[in-house]
Amino acid sequence: MKRPADFLVDRILYRDGLMLVIDKPAGLPVHAKPGSQKGEGGESLEDYFDGLRFGLPRPPALAHRLDRDTTGCLILGRHPKALRKLHKLFFEGAIDKTYWAICRGVPERPSGTINVPLKKGTQKAGWKMSVAQADDAEAQDAVTTYRTLKVKDGVSFIEAKPKTGRTHQIRVHLAYIGAPIIGDPLYGDLSAEDRAQPVMLHARRVVIPISKNKDAVVVEAPPPEWMEPYFQMLGM
């Protein structure tokens, strides 16, 4: 059963004349599968953008993407000019993005930069990203900085900041340093119990310098309820 047409209105974190920032729910891809027509390819977040016009002649559009099961800050441009500006800011790396992740395992170093290229590969169950050699023709540069904020009983609470925008980048990079995200169905060495959890990756904060004459817009999304037991366990 589809959600009410205006269900995203209650998830708006920020709104002005140029953009919206919404708190993306888990379980919905941001758009339908490539090549599918509207109403085909399964339910997606874009199906509900028409309810976010607020008087404008067209619905907002995605300025970037989040994975299906990642929650938190998702930026939408409200009209084509704003969308072009947001795309330019993303391309230039000017939008600061902070993610929270609850991971199984503890990184050897409490903080650092993961500068490891990635590539897309296919397998029987579909496709996934993997670490690539630098000289691989299909390799894409991928850089993530991270800080380990809390550790207890083999569980780490990590703040990650992607400096590039590769698919599944944070998920692959944290698994690479020995701290796969709990709930991740694809990456890292996780138990069946950990795999069965919701994906513990949340787009916590964005800083958007949308205007040259004003301070950057800072937006934070509250973490999903399924992270709370881990926060309590970690003494937060």
N, CA, C and O of each residue as an XYZ file, in Angstrom:
944
protein
N       0.840     -1.198      0.000
C       0.000      0.000      0.000
C       0.877      1.251      0.000
O       1.803      1.378      0.801
N       0.570      2.163     -0.907
C       1.361      3.383     -0.993
C       1.041      4.312      0.168
O      -0.037      4.251      0.760
N       1.986      5.158      0.474
C       1.834      6.122      1.554
C       0.943      7.275      1.101
O       0.703      7.428     -0.097
N       0.442      8.098      2.049
C      -0.320      9.288      1.652
C       0.517     10.188      0.751
O       1.736     10.265      0.903
N      -0.134     10.863     -0.182
C       0.579     11.665     -1.179
C       1.452     12.742     -0.545
O       2.467     13.137     -1.118
N       1.059     13.220      0.641
C       1.800     14.310      1.277
C       2.650     13.838      2.458
O       2.983     14.637      3.332
N       3.006     12.544      2.495
C       3.682     12.043      3.692
C       5.060     12.671      3.902
O       5.563     12.684      5.025
N       5.678     13.191      2.841
C       6.996     13.806      2.995
C       6.933     15.194      3.633
O       7.947     15.699      4.116
N       5.762     15.807      3.637
C       5.646     17.151      4.214
C       6.088     17.147      5.676
O       6.762     18.072      6.129
N       5.711     16.122      6.398
C       6.084     16.034      7.811
C       7.556     15.697      8.011
O       8.049     15.718      9.138
N       8.256     15.389      6.934
C       9.668     15.031      7.035
C      10.581     16.153      6.522
O      11.783     15.952      6.352
N      10.007     17.322      6.280
C      10.810     18.460      5.832
C      11.625     19.001      7.007
O      11.082     19.317      8.065
N      12.926     19.098      6.801
C      13.834     19.646      7.808
C      14.159     21.111      7.546
O      14.439     21.874      8.471
N      14.117     21.494      6.268
C      14.450     22.874      5.890
C      13.764     23.190      4.566
O      13.646     22.336      3.687
N      13.313     24.444      4.444
C      12.661     24.882      3.209
C      12.922     26.361      2.988
O      12.752     27.172      3.899
N      13.339     26.713      1.770
C      13.381     28.111      1.355
C      12.989     28.163     -0.118
O      12.470     27.182     -0.650
N      13.226     29.281     -0.778
C      12.797     29.422     -2.156
C      13.605     28.611     -3.148
O      13.178     28.423     -4.287
N      14.778     28.125     -2.730
C      15.668     27.406     -3.630
C      15.653     25.899     -3.429
O      15.791     25.136     -4.386
N      15.487     25.475     -2.193
C      15.688     24.051     -1.920
C      14.849     23.580     -0.740
O      14.320     24.366      0.046
N      14.757     22.271     -0.657
C      14.197     21.577      0.495
C      15.238     20.585      0.982
O      15.996     20.030      0.186
N      15.275     20.364      2.280
C      16.031     19.241      2.830
C      15.029     18.387      3.588
O      14.370     18.864      4.512
N      14.916     17.126      3.197
C      13.970     16.233      3.856
C      14.726     15.135      4.595
O      15.879     14.829      4.288
N      14.051     14.556      5.571
C      14.588     13.429      6.327
C      14.147     12.157      5.608
O      13.024     11.688      5.795
N      15.029     11.608      4.793
C      14.675     10.439      3.989
C      14.396      9.229      4.883
O      15.192      8.914      5.768
N      13.268      8.552      4.655
C      13.002      7.323      5.405
C      13.766      6.146      4.815
O      14.160      6.170      3.649
N      13.970      5.131      5.621
C      14.582      3.897      5.126
C      13.571      3.119      4.291
O      12.361      3.281      4.449
N      14.083      2.274      3.403
C      13.227      1.348      2.677
C      12.675      1.844      1.367
O      11.964      1.110      0.681
N      12.988      3.088      0.995
C      12.515      3.640     -0.276
C      13.708      4.098     -1.104
O      14.515      4.893     -0.623
N      13.841      3.614     -2.345
C      14.862      4.196     -3.216
C      14.470      5.625     -3.561
O      13.287      5.966     -3.559
N      15.453      6.453     -3.857
C      15.121      7.848     -4.155
C      14.434      7.987     -5.507
O      13.649      8.913     -5.711
N      14.724      7.075     -6.431
C      14.045      7.110     -7.727
C      13.816      5.696     -8.229
O      14.399      4.739     -7.719
N      12.962      5.578     -9.235
C      12.645      4.270     -9.807
C      13.847      3.720    -10.565
O      14.805      4.444    -10.838
N      13.790      2.455    -10.898
C      14.874      1.833    -11.644
C      15.070      2.540    -12.978
O      14.098      2.978    -13.593
N      16.324      2.657    -13.437
C      16.582      3.327    -14.720
C      15.774      2.704    -15.853
O      15.664      1.482    -15.957
N      15.213      3.562    -16.696
C      14.471      3.092    -17.857
C      13.002      2.834    -17.611
O      12.252      2.609    -18.561
N      12.566      2.859    -16.351
C      11.160      2.596    -16.059
C      10.354      3.880    -16.185
O      10.872      4.975    -15.969
N       9.087      3.734    -16.533
C       8.187      4.869    -16.640
C       7.579      5.169    -15.275
O       7.648      4.350    -14.358
N       6.982      6.359    -15.152
C       6.347      6.725    -13.891
C       5.275      5.699    -13.542
O       4.447      5.333    -14.376
N       5.308      5.247    -12.298
C       4.351      4.241    -11.856
C       4.846      2.827    -12.055
O       4.214      1.875    -11.597
N       5.986      2.678    -12.743
C       6.579      1.366    -12.946
C       7.875      1.278    -12.151
O       8.382      2.285    -11.657
N       8.403      0.071    -12.035
C       9.701     -0.099    -11.391
C       9.663     -0.006     -9.882
O      10.711      0.097     -9.245
N       8.463     -0.040     -9.289
C       8.367     -0.013     -7.839
C       8.250      1.391     -7.281
O       8.558      2.376     -7.953
N       7.800      1.461     -6.046
C       7.618      2.734     -5.360
C       8.964      3.409     -5.119
O       9.949      2.743     -4.798
N       9.004      4.721     -5.274
C      10.223      5.473     -4.990
C       9.862      6.801     -4.344
O       8.706      7.225     -4.366
N      10.858      7.445     -3.774
C      10.638      8.732     -3.114
C      10.123      9.780     -4.102
O       9.297     10.622     -3.749
N      10.613      9.722     -5.330
C      10.189     10.697     -6.339
C       8.682     10.665     -6.592
O       8.109     11.661     -7.033
N       8.045      9.541     -6.319
C       6.595      9.445     -6.513
C       5.837     10.474     -5.679
O       4.694     10.807     -5.990
N       6.471     10.978     -4.622
C       5.793     11.855     -3.670
C       6.255     13.313     -3.755
O       5.825     14.147     -2.958
N       7.125     13.619     -4.716
C       7.645     14.986     -4.804
C       6.572     15.993     -5.223
O       6.695     17.185     -4.940
N       5.524     15.518     -5.896
C       4.472     16.446     -6.317
C       3.818     17.127     -5.113
O       3.317     18.246     -5.228
N       3.821     16.458     -3.970
C       3.250     17.037     -2.759
C       4.148     18.053     -2.088
O       3.809     18.582     -1.030
N       5.310     18.335     -2.704
C       6.268     19.286     -2.134
C       6.442     20.523     -3.009
O       7.461     21.207     -2.916
N       5.465     20.815     -3.852
C       5.575     21.984     -4.733
C       5.457     23.300     -3.966
O       6.215     24.237     -4.217
N       4.514     23.371     -3.038
C       4.246     24.593     -2.264
C       4.079     25.804     -3.184
O       4.714     26.841     -2.990
N       3.213     25.652     -4.188
C       2.864     26.759     -5.062
C       3.703     26.900     -6.311
O       3.354     27.692     -7.186
N       4.793     26.167     -6.432
C       5.620     26.256     -7.637
C       5.023     25.387     -8.752
O       4.291     24.438     -8.469
N       5.330     25.703    -10.012
C       4.681     24.999    -11.126
C       5.142     23.565    -11.337
O       4.483     22.802    -12.044
N       6.257     23.190    -10.738
C       6.751     21.825    -10.916
C       7.277     21.299     -9.583
O       7.622     22.086     -8.702
N       7.341     19.991     -9.427
C       7.845     19.434     -8.168
C       9.353     19.619     -8.051
O      10.022     19.839     -9.060
N       9.900     19.534     -6.846
C      11.351     19.596     -6.683
C      12.004     18.352     -7.278
O      11.332     17.381     -7.625
N      13.331     18.406     -7.385
C      14.074     17.283     -7.961
C      15.313     17.005     -7.121
O      15.786     17.864     -6.377
N      15.820     15.803     -7.255
C      16.967     15.364     -6.463
C      18.228     16.138     -6.827
O      18.573     16.267     -8.001
N      18.913     16.653     -5.805
C      20.223     17.259     -6.014
C      21.338     16.231     -5.858
O      22.454     16.440     -6.333
N      21.033     15.121     -5.191
C      21.985     14.024     -4.997
C      21.176     12.795     -4.617
O      19.947     12.819     -4.684
N      21.846     11.726     -4.221
C      21.138     10.492     -3.899
C      21.596      9.937     -2.556
O      22.703     10.210     -2.092
N      20.722      9.159     -1.950
C      21.066      8.327     -0.804
C      20.632      6.901     -1.125
O      19.681      6.692     -1.878
N      21.327      5.926     -0.555
C      20.952      4.534     -0.771
C      19.552      4.260     -0.226
O      19.053      4.983      0.637
N      18.942      3.226     -0.736
C      17.576      2.846     -0.361
C      17.372      2.799      1.159
O      16.369      3.307      1.661
N      18.298      2.202      1.881
C      18.106      1.991      3.314
C      18.876      2.976      4.184
O      18.943      2.808      5.402
N      19.458      4.002      3.569
C      20.100      5.073      4.330
C      19.058      6.129      4.666
O      18.240      6.500      3.824
N      19.097      6.608      5.901
C      18.167      7.641      6.352
C      18.869      8.993      6.415
O      20.094      9.079      6.327
N      18.063     10.053      6.572
C      18.638     11.354      6.882
C      18.546     12.389      5.780
O      17.689     12.308      4.899
N      19.439     13.363      5.841
C      19.361     14.585      5.036
C      19.472     14.311      3.534
O      20.480     13.797      3.050
N      18.415     14.666      2.820
C      18.383     14.560      1.362
C      17.980     15.919      0.814
O      16.958     16.478      1.212
N      18.787     16.449     -0.103
C      18.598     17.807     -0.617
C      17.870     17.763     -1.959
O      18.227     16.989     -2.847
N      16.848     18.602     -2.091
C      16.081     18.726     -3.326
C      16.144     20.166     -3.820
O      16.039     21.106     -3.032
N      16.317     20.332     -5.131
C      16.235     21.658     -5.731
C      14.799     21.956     -6.118
O      14.120     21.095     -6.676
N      14.322     23.173     -5.829
C      12.908     23.487     -6.046
C      12.601     23.946     -7.462
O      11.438     23.947     -7.864
N      13.607     24.335     -8.224
C      13.396     24.716     -9.620
C      14.712     24.510    -10.371
O      15.751     24.337     -9.734
N      14.697     24.524    -11.702
C      15.900     24.166    -12.469
C      17.132     25.007    -12.144
O      18.235     24.466    -12.062
N      16.969     26.314    -11.956
C      18.130     27.160    -11.653
C      18.759     26.763    -10.324
O      19.982     26.670    -10.215
N      17.925     26.529     -9.313
C      18.440     26.107     -8.009
C      19.115     24.742     -8.108
O      20.145     24.499     -7.480
N      18.521     23.859     -8.903
C      19.084     22.521     -9.051
C      20.458     22.580     -9.715
O      21.371     21.856     -9.316
N      20.608     23.432    -10.717
C      21.920     23.588    -11.364
C      22.957     24.098    -10.365
O      24.105     23.654    -10.370
N      22.549     25.020     -9.521
C      23.473     25.557     -8.523
C      23.880     24.485     -7.519
O      25.052     24.384     -7.158
N      22.924     23.693     -7.071
C      23.227     22.618     -6.131
C      24.136     21.564     -6.763
O      25.077     21.088     -6.128
N      23.853     21.204     -8.005
C      24.714     20.243     -8.698
C      26.142     20.770     -8.803
O      27.098     20.012     -8.642
N      26.288     22.053     -9.069
C      27.615     22.659     -9.163
C      28.330     22.588     -7.813
O      29.519     22.274     -7.753
N      27.608     22.879     -6.735
C      28.206     22.815     -5.401
C      28.644     21.391     -5.062
O      29.713     21.188     -4.486
N      27.823     20.412     -5.416
C      28.216     19.022     -5.184
C      29.442     18.662     -6.020
O      30.369     18.023     -5.523
N      29.447     19.069     -7.278
C      30.570     18.762     -8.167
C      31.868     19.363     -7.636
O      32.930     18.750     -7.749
N      31.785     20.548     -7.062
C      32.968     21.227     -6.530
C      33.350     20.739     -5.133
O      34.378     21.152     -4.595
N      32.544     19.878     -4.551
C      32.820     19.393     -3.199
C      32.570     20.432     -2.130
O      33.143     20.361     -1.043
N      31.706     21.409     -2.433
C      31.483     22.524     -1.510
C      30.437     22.216     -0.444
O      30.355     22.927      0.558
N      29.640     21.175     -0.640
C      28.618     20.802      0.342
C      29.216     19.777      1.302
O      29.625     18.689      0.898
N      29.258     20.144      2.565
C      29.831     19.270      3.593
C      28.761     18.295      4.078
O      27.673     18.709      4.478
N      29.072     17.000      4.041
C      28.117     15.958      4.430
C      28.710     15.123      5.563
O      29.853     14.671      5.484
N      27.931     14.929      6.601
C      28.362     14.127      7.745
C      27.402     12.960      7.931
O      26.187     13.147      7.999
N      27.954     11.763      8.012
C      27.159     10.554      8.220
C      27.516      9.934      9.565
O      28.657     10.011     10.020
N      26.519      9.319     10.190
C      26.739      8.512     11.380
C      26.580      7.045     11.007
O      25.662      6.674     10.275
N      27.481      6.219     11.516
C      27.416      4.781     11.248
C      27.706      4.012     12.532
O      28.600      4.373     13.297
N      26.947      2.958     12.756
C      27.216      2.035     13.855
C      27.753      0.754     13.237
O      27.097      0.118     12.413
N      28.953      0.392     13.650
C      29.718     -0.633     12.948
C      30.113     -1.780     13.866
O      30.259     -1.612     15.076
N      30.278     -2.932     13.269
C      30.805     -4.097     13.976
C      32.310     -4.152     13.722
O      32.753     -4.353     12.591
N      33.078     -3.973     14.772
C      34.525     -3.917     14.627
C      35.043     -2.529     14.948
O      34.293     -1.553     14.962
N      36.340     -2.461     15.205
C      36.975     -1.207     15.606
C      38.119     -0.903     14.642
O      39.019     -1.728     14.486
N      38.105      0.253     13.997
C      39.220      0.590     13.105
C      40.550      0.611     13.860
O      40.606      0.989     15.030
N      41.603      0.205     13.186
C      42.928      0.200     13.811
C      43.333      1.602     14.240
O      43.916      1.786     15.308
N      43.027      2.580     13.414
C      43.289      3.977     13.755
C      41.968      4.651     14.096
O      40.983      4.455     13.384
N      41.921      5.442     15.167
C      40.652      6.048     15.580
C      40.118      7.097     14.609
O      38.926      7.406     14.625
N      40.982      7.641     13.773
C      40.541      8.605     12.766
C      41.508      8.558     11.600
O      42.626      8.055     11.719
N      41.065      9.085     10.478
C      41.959      9.085      9.328
C      41.221      9.344      8.033
O      40.042      9.700      8.023
N      41.940      9.157      6.946
C      41.404      9.321      5.599
C      41.538      8.007      4.847
O      42.620      7.425      4.781
N      40.440      7.551      4.287
C      40.445      6.332      3.470
C      40.466      6.776      2.012
O      39.470      7.277      1.490
N      41.589      6.591      1.374
C      41.758      6.991     -0.025
C      41.954      5.719     -0.846
O      43.077      5.346     -1.185
N      40.848      5.070     -1.154
C      40.870      3.760     -1.800
C      39.894      3.771     -2.973
O      38.698      3.968     -2.761
N      40.367      3.567     -4.201
C      39.463      3.602     -5.359
C      38.478      2.439     -5.348
O      38.740      1.380     -4.778
N      37.338      2.666     -5.995
C      36.271      1.671     -6.055
C      35.882      1.408     -7.503
O      36.144      2.216     -8.394
N      35.251      0.257     -7.714
C      34.688     -0.028     -9.027
C      33.431     -0.866     -8.859
O      33.234     -1.532     -7.843
N      32.593     -0.814     -9.876
C      31.341     -1.559     -9.864
C      31.544     -2.899    -10.555
O      32.145     -2.974    -11.627
N      31.036     -3.957     -9.926
C      31.157     -5.286    -10.509
C      29.845     -6.032    -10.433
O      28.969     -5.670     -9.648
N      29.698     -7.064    -11.234
C      28.476     -7.858    -11.243
C      28.727     -9.208    -10.592
O      29.846     -9.722    -10.592
N      27.662     -9.769    -10.037
C      27.701    -11.098     -9.447
C      26.345    -11.746     -9.677
O      25.448    -11.123    -10.244
N      26.187    -12.994     -9.240
C      24.944    -13.714     -9.503
C      23.725    -12.990     -8.948
O      22.669    -12.966     -9.580
N      23.874    -12.402     -7.767
C      22.738    -11.749     -7.116
C      22.520    -10.319     -7.595
O      21.594     -9.650     -7.136
N      23.357     -9.842     -8.512
C      23.230     -8.464     -8.986
C      24.589     -7.811     -9.085
O      25.535     -8.422     -9.582
N      24.700     -6.582     -8.621
C      25.972     -5.876     -8.690
C      26.341     -5.351     -7.307
O      25.491     -5.227     -6.425
N      27.618     -5.048     -7.138
C      28.092     -4.421     -5.912
C      29.387     -3.686     -6.215
O      30.036     -3.936     -7.231
N      29.751     -2.790     -5.334
C      31.009     -2.076     -5.461
C      32.110     -2.872     -4.771
O      31.849     -3.658     -3.861
N      33.333     -2.656     -5.216
C      34.466     -3.327     -4.590
C      35.688     -2.421     -4.660
O      35.742     -1.479     -5.450
N      36.661     -2.727     -3.818
C      37.928     -2.003     -3.847
C      38.651     -2.338     -5.146
O      38.666     -3.491     -5.578
N      39.248     -1.326     -5.765
C      39.924     -1.501     -7.046
C      41.395     -1.119     -6.925
O      41.778     -0.327     -6.064
N      42.196     -1.687     -7.788
C      43.584     -1.261     -7.900
C      43.634      0.092     -8.608
O      42.814      0.381     -9.479
N      44.595      0.900     -8.227
C      44.673      2.254     -8.777
C      44.850      2.252    -10.292
O      44.412      3.181    -10.970
N      45.499      1.200    -10.832
C      45.741      1.159    -12.273
C      44.621      0.459    -13.044
O      44.725      0.276    -14.256
N      43.557      0.069    -12.351
C      42.405     -0.554    -13.007
C      41.683      0.504    -13.838
O      41.383      1.588    -13.340
N      41.408      0.192    -15.095
C      40.756      1.158    -15.980
C      39.369      1.545    -15.494
O      38.871      2.617    -15.836
N      38.733      0.676    -14.691
C      37.386      0.951    -14.198
C      37.389      1.608    -12.814
O      36.328      1.906    -12.266
N      38.565      1.830    -12.256
C      38.658      2.387    -10.902
C      38.190      3.837    -10.869
O      38.470      4.620    -11.777
N      37.470      4.175     -9.799
C      37.035      5.548     -9.558
C      37.639      6.018     -8.240
O      37.567      5.317     -7.231
N      38.231      7.203     -8.253
C      38.776      7.752     -7.013
C      37.677      7.851     -5.962
O      36.550      8.241     -6.267
N      38.008      7.498     -4.731
C      37.029      7.568     -3.638
C      37.771      7.905     -2.348
O      38.730      7.228     -1.975
N      37.318      8.953     -1.677
C      37.991      9.429     -0.464
C      36.950      9.678      0.622
O      35.952     10.362      0.392
N      37.189      9.120      1.801
C      36.320      9.312      2.960
C      37.184      9.607      4.178
O      38.160      8.900      4.427
N      36.840     10.636      4.936
C      37.480     10.844      6.231
C      36.547     10.309      7.313
O      35.330     10.268      7.133
N      37.130      9.901      8.437
C      36.300      9.326      9.498
C      36.894      9.625     10.869
O      38.089      9.888     11.007
N      36.026      9.578     11.880
C      36.426      9.656     13.290
C      35.631      8.614     14.065
O      34.417      8.505     13.899
N      36.307      7.859     14.900
C      35.623      6.915     15.779
C      35.244      7.657     17.051
O      36.115      8.104     17.798
N      33.943      7.788     17.298
C      33.460      8.609     18.406
C      33.264      7.814     19.693
O      33.484      8.338     20.785
N      32.852      6.555     19.572
C      32.630      5.703     20.743
C      32.915      4.258     20.368
O      32.680      3.839     19.235
N      33.429      3.496     21.341
C      33.685      2.070     21.135
C      33.298      1.314     22.401
O      33.623      1.734     23.511
N      32.604      0.199     22.222
C      32.307     -0.679     23.348
C      31.937     -2.060     22.823
O      31.137     -2.195     21.897
N      32.530     -3.079     23.428
C      32.192     -4.475     23.120
C      32.233     -4.771     21.620
O      31.370     -5.468     21.086
N      33.240     -4.234     20.961
C      33.413     -4.521     19.542
C      32.493     -3.760     18.608
O      32.451     -4.040     17.410
N      31.754     -2.796     19.150
C      30.881     -1.952     18.328
C      31.461     -0.541     18.295
O      31.862     -0.006     19.329
N      31.504      0.056     17.112
C      32.041      1.406     16.946
C      30.958      2.349     16.433
O      30.156      1.995     15.569
N      30.958      3.547     16.985
C      30.121      4.626     16.467
C      31.049      5.570     15.721
O      31.927      6.191     16.320
N      30.852      5.675     14.412
C      31.794      6.376     13.544
C      31.104      7.526     12.818
O      29.989      7.390     12.316
N      31.797      8.658     12.777
C      31.381      9.789     11.952
C      32.197      9.750     10.665
O      33.427      9.731     10.706
N      31.520      9.739      9.531
C      32.202      9.652      8.236
C      31.807     10.825      7.354
O      30.657     11.265      7.345
N      32.797     11.319      6.612
C      32.557     12.427      5.688
C      33.087     12.035      4.304
O      34.300     11.974      4.106
N      32.199     11.772      3.355
C      32.666     11.442      2.005
C      33.138     12.694      1.273
O      32.429     13.699      1.217
N      34.324     12.621      0.723
C      34.865     13.740     -0.055
C      34.623     13.549     -1.550
O      34.780     14.480     -2.339
N      34.244     12.342     -1.924
C      33.788     12.047     -3.279
C      32.416     11.392     -3.145
O      31.987     11.075     -2.036
N      31.735     11.190     -4.253
C      30.352     10.719     -4.175
C      30.112      9.400     -4.876
O      29.166      9.282     -5.655
N      30.942      8.408     -4.619
C      30.779      7.111     -5.275
C      29.648      6.305     -4.639
O      29.355      6.447     -3.452
N      29.030      5.471     -5.439
C      27.965      4.597     -4.949
C      28.486      3.701     -3.825
O      29.543      3.085     -3.956
N      27.743      3.633     -2.730
C      28.063      2.774     -1.580
C      29.434      3.085     -0.966
O      30.017      2.240     -0.286
N      29.936      4.278     -1.204
C      31.311      4.602     -0.817
C      31.595      4.387      0.665
O      32.550      3.693      1.015
N      30.778      4.972      1.541
C      31.037      4.848      2.976
C      30.937      3.390      3.411
O      31.737      2.925      4.223
N      29.974      2.683      2.882
C      29.773      1.281      3.253
C      30.992      0.436      2.900
O      31.451     -0.365      3.714
N      31.514      0.612      1.697
C      32.685     -0.165      1.275
C      33.925      0.266      2.051
O      34.708     -0.577      2.487
N      34.107      1.562      2.223
C      35.304      2.056      2.899
C      35.367      1.622      4.363
O      36.428      1.222      4.841
N      34.242      1.697      5.080
C      34.279      1.277      6.479
C      34.499     -0.233      6.595
O      35.196     -0.685      7.504
N      33.920     -1.005      5.698
C      34.199     -2.442      5.693
C      35.680     -2.696      5.410
O      36.275     -3.614      5.975
N      36.263     -1.893      4.547
C      37.672     -2.048      4.174
C      38.601     -1.865      5.374
O      39.634     -2.529      5.461
N      38.241     -0.967      6.302
C      39.098     -0.740      7.476
C      38.671     -1.599      8.669
O      39.088     -1.346      9.799
N      37.844     -2.609      8.416
C      37.496     -3.558      9.464
C      36.334     -3.158     10.337
O      36.192     -3.668     11.448
N      35.488     -2.241      9.852
C      34.334     -1.793     10.634
C      33.092     -1.740      9.745
O      32.560     -0.658      9.496
N      32.619     -2.903      9.261
C      31.426     -2.890      8.408
C      30.206     -2.381      9.169
O      30.083     -2.578     10.378
N      29.320     -1.731      8.447
C      28.127     -1.136      9.053
C      27.121     -2.236      9.384
O      26.775     -3.049      8.527
N      26.658     -2.254     10.624
C      25.654     -3.230     11.039
C      24.396     -3.061     10.182
O      23.914     -1.947      9.972
N      23.880     -4.182      9.697
C      22.704     -4.165      8.837
C      23.015     -4.136      7.357
O      22.111     -4.298      6.536
N      24.278     -3.933      6.992
C      24.623     -3.866      5.572
C      24.444     -5.242      4.934
O      25.038     -6.215      5.398
N      23.634     -5.338      3.879
C      23.382     -6.645      3.265
C      24.487     -7.119      2.330
O      24.462     -8.267      1.887
N      25.460     -6.256      2.019
C      26.440     -6.593      0.991
C      27.887     -6.631      1.459
O      28.648     -7.501      1.035
N      28.276     -5.705      2.323
C      29.702     -5.476      2.529
C      30.166     -5.862      3.931
O      29.460     -5.662      4.919
N      31.374     -6.420      3.985
C      32.013     -6.716      5.252
C      31.660     -8.083      5.805
O      30.756     -8.762      5.317
N      32.397     -8.466      6.835
C      32.229     -9.763      7.493
C      31.279     -9.584      8.675
O      31.702     -9.221      9.772
N      30.004     -9.839      8.443
C      28.978     -9.670      9.464
C      28.255    -10.989      9.713
O      28.130    -11.818      8.812
N      27.785    -11.174     10.934
C      26.990    -12.355     11.255
C      25.600    -12.223     10.638
O      25.191    -11.140     10.221
N      24.886    -13.339     10.588
C      23.513    -13.307     10.080
C      22.649    -12.385     10.938
O      21.760    -11.704     10.426
N      22.911    -12.366     12.233
C      22.147    -11.495     13.135
C      22.392    -10.027     12.809
O      21.457     -9.228     12.779
N      23.654     -9.674     12.565
C      23.965     -8.286     12.201
C      23.370     -7.922     10.844
O      22.873     -6.810     10.663
N      23.416     -8.842      9.900
C      22.858     -8.571      8.571
C      21.350     -8.318      8.648
O      20.802     -7.565      7.843
N      20.688     -8.945      9.612
C      19.230     -8.836      9.720
C      18.773     -7.515     10.333
O      17.578     -7.218     10.330
N      19.702     -6.718     10.857
C      19.355     -5.432     11.455
C      19.075     -4.396     10.360
O      19.513     -4.575      9.224
N      18.357     -3.322     10.684
C      18.285     -2.201      9.736
C      19.688     -1.656      9.471
O      20.570     -1.764     10.323
N      19.889     -1.084      8.315
C      21.198     -0.527      7.983
C      21.471      0.680      8.885
O      20.706      1.644      8.893
N      22.562      0.616      9.636
C      22.877      1.647     10.631
C      23.746      2.749     10.019
O      24.839      3.041     10.504
N      23.237      3.348      8.951
C      23.922      4.459      8.293
C      22.930      5.599      8.131
O      21.844      5.421      7.580
N      23.317      6.778      8.621
C      22.402      7.911      8.691
C      23.100      9.178      8.218
O      24.176      9.523      8.706
N      22.481      9.868      7.265
C      23.009     11.155      6.786
C      22.634     12.227      7.807
O      21.557     12.820      7.734
N      23.525     12.465      8.747
C      23.227     13.278      9.919
C      23.141     14.776      9.627
O      22.260     15.462     10.144
N      24.060     15.283      8.795
C      24.195     16.746      8.700
C      24.667     17.151      7.309
O      25.503     16.480      6.704
N      24.120     18.261      6.809
C      24.623     18.870      5.581
C      24.848     20.356      5.834
O      24.098     21.001      6.566
N      25.894     20.878      5.213
C      26.196     22.311      5.270
C      26.251     22.788      3.827
O      27.103     22.356      3.050
N      25.327     23.693      3.473
C      25.109     24.051      2.070
C      25.355     25.546      1.873
O      24.543     26.361      2.314
N      26.454     25.923      1.223
C      26.725     27.350      0.964
C      25.984     27.824     -0.289
O      26.599     28.136     -1.309
N      24.667     27.873     -0.192
C      23.833     28.136     -1.365
C      23.870     29.595     -1.791
O      23.639     29.903     -2.961
N      24.161     30.508     -0.847
C      24.160     31.936     -1.155
C      25.514     32.551     -0.826
O      26.086     32.286      0.231
N      26.022     33.373     -1.737
C      27.304     34.038     -1.507
C      27.200     35.113     -0.429
O      28.199     35.459      0.202
N      26.008     35.634     -0.219
C      25.831     36.770      0.694
C      25.274     36.378      2.056
O      25.031     37.242      2.899
N      25.071     35.091      2.277
C      24.516     34.625      3.549
C      25.340     33.458      4.074
O      26.075     32.806      3.332
N      25.200     33.213      5.363
C      25.867     32.050      5.947
C      25.347     30.767      5.307
O      24.217     30.708      4.824
N      26.187     29.756      5.315
C      25.775     28.453      4.789
C      24.585     27.921      5.583
O      24.463     28.163      6.784
N      23.724     27.201      4.900
C      22.574     26.564      5.544
C      23.042     25.262      6.191
O      23.639     24.413      5.529
N      22.769     25.111      7.475
C      23.160     23.914      8.222
C      21.893     23.169      8.630
O      21.010     23.740      9.270
N      21.809     21.900      8.258
C      20.617     21.102      8.552
C      21.053     19.778      9.164
O      21.994     19.143      8.688
N      20.362     19.369     10.225
C      20.621     18.078     10.856
C      19.347     17.249     10.891
O      18.251     17.779     11.074
N      19.506     15.940     10.711
C      18.380     15.010     10.773
C      18.506     14.145     12.018
O      19.589     13.632     12.300
N      17.419     13.971     12.770
C      17.485     13.099     13.950
C      17.727     11.656     13.530
O      17.189     11.215     12.515
N      18.523     10.914     14.290
C      18.787      9.521     13.911
C      17.537      8.667     14.035
O      16.656      8.981     14.835
N      17.442      7.595     13.261
C      16.266      6.717     13.339
C      16.228      5.977     14.667
O      17.251      5.794     15.327
N      15.038      5.561     15.038
C      14.831      4.963     16.360
C      15.635      3.685     16.561
O      15.989      3.358     17.694
N      15.933      2.952     15.481
C      16.651      1.685     15.657
C      18.131      1.880     16.003
O      18.816      0.915     16.340
N      18.624      3.105     15.925
C      19.982      3.365     16.399
C      20.033      3.564     17.917
O      21.089      3.405     18.529
N      18.903      3.906     18.516
C      18.875      4.284     19.927
C      19.409      3.193     20.860
O      20.176      3.519     21.766
N      19.043      1.903     20.687
C      19.603      0.885     21.585
C      21.132      0.829     21.551
O      21.768      0.555     22.569
N      21.717      1.087     20.386
C      23.177      1.095     20.296
C      23.756      2.322     20.996
O      24.796      2.227     21.647
N      23.096      3.471     20.868
C      23.562      4.655     21.586
C      23.544      4.405     23.094
O      24.472      4.797     23.802
N      22.498      3.759     23.578
C      22.416      3.456     25.002
C      23.517      2.487     25.416
O      24.147      2.661     26.459
N      23.743      1.470     24.598
C      24.792      0.501     24.896
C      26.170      1.166     24.939
O      27.030      0.788     25.734
N      26.361      2.162     24.071
C      27.639      2.870     24.002
C      27.769      3.950     25.077
O      28.810      4.598     25.187
N      26.707      4.142     25.871
C      26.755      5.119     26.952
C      26.592      6.545     26.492
O      27.164      7.462     27.081
N      25.813      6.742     25.442
C      25.621      8.091     24.894
C      24.288      8.680     25.358
O      23.952      9.808     24.998
